[in-house]
Amino acid sequence: MYVAVAHISLRVPESRSLKTRRQTARSLIQRIRARFNVSVAQDAGADGNAWQSVTLAVSCVGASSDQTRALIDDVVGFVTDVRPDLEVLECQIEVMSGF
């Protein structure tokens, strides 16, 4: 059994308030869950412009490392395709085994 986890840091350039950032994150999370059936959680960015940064944590479980990695890669590609206005600042992906 393999577990893949991705931390995707995004910049929301048009956001001028926390409300806008939350709406953007909530919409993106719902679309990811509906399309890929993965776990997604949101955390505010740690920098001084919290209203313009969003960090998503995405995780999935699979029978092989290739399968889980491919699913996470598809999620990252989906984010960039459906929301080209968002800037991907950083994307860290880790695949763990032995569970």
N, C-alpha and C positions, 0 to 999 in steps of 0.2 A: 504494500500500500504506500502511495506517495502523496504528499501534500505540497501544493505550490502556493506561495504567498507573494503578492506584489504590492508594493507601496508606490502609488502614482501621485506625484506632486504636480498640481495644476495651477496655473495663473489665470484668473478671470479678469481680463483687462477692463471690461466694461462695467464691472461691479463698483458701485459707489457706496454700498451699505452692506451690513451683515445680512439683511433680509434678502437682498438680491443674491448674495453668495449662497445662502441656505436654499433658496429656490432652485438655483442652478445645480447644486450638489444633489438635492432630493430628486430632481428630474433625471439626472444622469444615473443615479443609483437605481431608481426604478426601472430604467431602460436596460441597464446591465443585468439586473436580476431576472427580468422577464425574458431577455434574449438568451442568456447563458446558464441560468440556474446555478449561480455561484453565490458565495457569501460576500457581501460588500458592506463596509463600514466607512464612515466619514469622520475625519479629524481636521480641525482648523489648523492652518499653517502656523508655524512658530515665529514667523518674522513680524516686523512691525506693521505690515499691511495685511492684517488678518482678513479684512473684507475682500481682498483680491487673491487670496490663496486658499486652496483646498487640497487636502491629502486624502486619497482613497486607499483603503486596504482591501484587497481582493484575495479570496482564497478558494481553493477547490481541492478535491480528493479524487484520485484515480488509481488505476491498476498499474500504470507505467509512468516513468518520469517524462517520457516523450509526450504522452497523452496530456498530462497535467500542464506541462510547459507550453504545448501548442494551444491549449484552452486559454491560458493566461495571455499568451501573445495575441490571440484573437480578441480578447477583451481590450487590450491596449490599442490594437488597431481600430476596434469599434469606437473607442473614445475619440480618437483622432479623426475618424471619418464622420461621426454624427455631430461633433462639436469642433469644427475647424477653428472657431474663434477662441478656443481655449489653448493656452500654451502649455505643453508638457515640459516642466522644469526638470524633473528627475523621475526615473522609473527603476526601481530595484526589484528584481525577481529572484526568489529563492525556492528551490525544490528540495524537500526533505524526504528521507526514506526511513524504513525501519519501524513503522508504527504497526 
